[in-house]
Amino acid sequence: MRNLLLALCLVFAPTLAPVPLAAQVVEESLARDPGPLDFIQGDSYEQWILQSLAGDALVGIGANGRVVPRLAASWKVQKDGTLTFTLRPDGRYTDGSPAGAEDVVWTIRELLRDPKASPTKRAILEGAVVGIEAGRPWIRSPKPAGRLLMELARVPIAQKGHPERGSGPFSFRKEPGAWIFDRREHYLKPRIDGLRFRLMPDAGSVLVALQKGWLTLGAPPIRRQGEVAPTHRLLVQPMHAQLVVWSQRGVGPLQLLERWRKDAFPPQLLGQNARPSRGLWPETLGFETQAIESDAEPPKGPGTLRLLYVAGEESVEKLLMALRERARRDGFDLQLTPLEQGLLMDRLQKGDFELGCSMVVFEPHPWAVLEYLEPKGPMNFTAWRQARLAEMTARITQPGDYAWNDLQSLWAKSPAALPILDYQSVIWVDKRLQVEPSPMGLYLTTPGAAGWRWSR
């Protein structure tokens, strides 16, 4: 699923030799193996990066957070909320075939049919119906058309019968130890020749590679962020991202975490990357800070809390250890259990946890928080339900509606999750490479990497 992600940006490998500017290839690395490119089943953060380079959704999200054309040149909203799309005539897959309405219908139906399909995309399309009329694909959903349109930016269209093939600005090929994207003829007109990724999870080695100028961009360790290499510049991007804890034990543990997050983290651990969260939902999405309003009294120590999290994220582990130390001051033993990413996701989805922790990167619109609340929402791991939910969401038609306040107040009485930290992305970028930052990062907006260019 899109939202349960473990990093805000990629880290990049030091095993590469410096690349001359004439090649115009961006050298990077992946923190984890994304597996095969798959527009139906792929759902990790690294997989989303691959899909953003090799595929096209019907619409994109610009750096300003607004919907822009992508594979669809235009669209209309019918009276019943149906979205009808007119596709671009120049959208083509890597085998030269045009991207047509049949591909749109096949992709959406396959996402709804395949039990192993991306949970994020399945949640976006829950209850949707798709078809073709006069050569144009249409989609009808129980969701408001405005929300669905923005969420469709996360559904790249695969070629019918080929879940590994997209129509994006870069063609993909896998070589031993490398994921390579080559520029192709495309309506976004990419201006870099390509990108090459290698697997490199160690942040210390990333720093060395950045300092030697072997990497085009990368995330330095928190303690070294300000020591920018002469070849690079520092780029800070506010993100719709939080470190979130879910509670299967009800609101009590979250009341404790709400207290602890205020003073648990030494500034040297946070650096520029994070600050303690203040409310329940991201302020970057326009929500006012809202505290838990449960009538229940917070638990009193001594006590034991068991928290699952993804192994291998050194910075997250240090932050959780700081949280554990804060818990001890109140008489609680916060036991931390690291799990492999896939196993953690399986435990969360089965509800087999007491407390579960993961990074969340939200879509750039307030409807993203409904994934906590909706019965089949990809972040509703505790089967949270409220009888008034459908009534309240029906009153929401656009960002800023007053009904959002009522909905957040409803959640505040018995939340199932609490953000601990708000994140932003801090990376070093080669001074020669011009990129467009956004709250969604460098890749997930349109045109994304296709809009990058080298300075002469």
Buried (B, 14 or more C-beta within 10 A) or exposed (E): BBBBBBBBBBBBBBBBEEBEEEEBBBBBBBBBEBEEBBBBBBBBBBBBBBBBBBBBBBBBBBBEBEBBBBBBBEBEBEEEBBBBBBBBEEBBBBEEBEBBBBBBBBBBBBBBEEEEBBBBBBBBBBEBBBBBEEEBBBBBBEBBBBBBBBBBBBBBBBBBEBBBBBBBBBBBEEEEEBBBBBBBEBBBEBBBBBBBBBBBBBBEBBBEBBBBBBBBBBBBBBEBBEEBBEBBBBBEBBBBBBBBBBBBBBBBBBBBBBBBBEEBBEEEBBBEBBEBBBBBBBBBBEBEEBEBBBEEEBBEEEBEBBBBBBBBBEBBBBBBBBBBEBBEEBEBEBBBBBBEBEEBBEBBBEEEBBBBBBBBBBBBBBBBBBBBBBEEBBBBBBEBEBEEBEEBBEEBEEBEEEBBEBBBEBBBEBBBBBBBBBBBBBBBBBEBBBBBBBBBBBBBBBBBBBBBBBEE
